[in-house]
Amino acid sequence: MKYFKGEVIFKYSEKDIIKVGNILSKLIFDKEGMFYGLANYLRDEVPFIYTDNILGFYFGIMQNPEELDLFSLEINDVLYKGNAQYIIDMTDRLKFVIKQSPEFEIIED
C-alpha cells in the first residue's frame, strides 16, 4: 500500500488560522468550513485545525505560536506505518494549492 505525505510552509499577513482554513477549504473542497478543531489543540497547545478523515488521510493546518503569520499545510496519512519507501510525496500538490491564493507566500526550505 502507498501512503500520502506532504507539507508546505507559508506566510499569511492576517495571522488568523480560521481565515487560512476557510481560504484553503474553498480551494481544496470548493466550500468553506471544512477545517475545524481549534478548540481541541491536538498539537501541544499549538493552534491546529484539520479536516475529516478522507480515505485514510486528512489535511491539517498549523500556526507557529511564535511567528503568528507563519503556517503549514500538511497531509497526514493515518494508515502510515513508518515505511518510507511506500510514501507518495504530495508536497508539490500542496504548493500548487497554496499558490492559488495571492494572499499566501510560500516559504522555501
For each residue, the residues with C-beta under 8 A, 3 or more apart:
1: 79 86
2: 86 87 88
3: 77 79 80 81 83 86 87 88
4: 57 75 77 87 88 90
5: 75 76 77 80 87 88 89 90
6: 74 75 89 90 91 92 93 94
7: 72 73 74 75 91 94
8: 72 73 74 91 94 95 98 106
9: 70 71 72 106 107 109
10: 70 71 72 73 98 104 105 106 107
11: 69 70 71 104 105 107
12: 15 16 19 20 69 71 103 104 105
13: 69 103
14: 19 69 103
15: 12 63 68 69
16: 12 19 20
17: 20 21 38 47 49 61 63 71
18: 21 22 38 49
19: 12 14 16 22 23
20: 12 16 17 23 24 61 63 71
21: 17 18 24 25 34 35 36 49 61
22: 18 19 25 26 32 33 35
23: 19 20 26 27 101 103 104
24: 20 21 27 28 35 59 61 73 97 98 101
25: 21 22 28 29 31 32 33 34 35 51
26: 22 23 29 30 31 32
27: 23 24 97 100 101
28: 24 25 34 59 97
29: 25 26 34 51
30: 26
31: 25 26 34
32: 22 25 26
33: 22 25 36
34: 21 25 28 29 31 51 52
35: 21 22 24 25 49 50 51 59 61
36: 21 33 49 50 51
37: 40 42 48 49 50
38: 17 18 41 47 48 49
39:
40: 37
41: 38 44 45 46 47 48
42: 37 48 50
43: 46 48 62
44: 41
45: 41 65
46: 41 43 62 63 64 65
47: 17 38 41 62 63 65
48: 37 38 41 42 43 60 61 62 63
49: 17 18 21 35 36 37 38 60 61
50: 35 36 37 42 58 59 60 61
51: 25 29 34 35 36 54 58 59 60
52: 34 58
53: 56 57 58 78
54: 51 57 58
55:
56: 53 77 78 79
57: 4 53 54 75 76 77 78 79
58: 50 51 52 53 54 75 76 78
59: 24 28 35 50 51 73 74 75 76
60: 48 49 50 51 73 74 75 76
61: 17 20 21 24 35 48 49 50 71 72 73 74
62: 43 46 47 48 71 72 74
63: 15 17 20 46 47 48 68 70 71
64: 46 67 68 70 71 72
65: 45 46 47 68
66:
67: 64 70
68: 15 63 64 65
69: 11 12 13 14 15
70: 9 10 11 63 64 67 107
71: 9 10 11 12 17 20 61 62 63 64
72: 7 8 9 10 61 62 64
73: 7 8 10 24 59 60 61 94 97 98
74: 6 7 8 59 60 61 62 94
75: 4 5 6 7 57 58 59 60 90 94
76: 5 57 58 59 60 80
77: 3 4 5 56 57 80
78: 53 56 57 58
79: 1 3 56 57
80: 3 5 76 77 87
81: 3
82:
83: 3 86 87
84: 87
85:
86: 1 2 3 83
87: 2 3 4 5 80 83 84
88: 2 3 4 5
89: 5 6 92
90: 4 5 6 75 93 94
91: 6 7 8 94 95
92: 6 89 95 96
93: 6 90 96 97
94: 6 7 8 73 74 75 90 91 97 98
95: 8 91 92 98 99 106
96: 92 93 99 100
97: 24 27 28 73 93 94 100
98: 8 10 24 73 94 95 101 104 106
99: 95 96 104 106
100: 27 96 97
101: 23 24 27 98 104
102:
103: 12 13 14 23
104: 10 11 12 23 98 99 101
105: 10 11 12
106: 8 9 10 95 98 99
107: 9 10 11 70
108:
109: 9
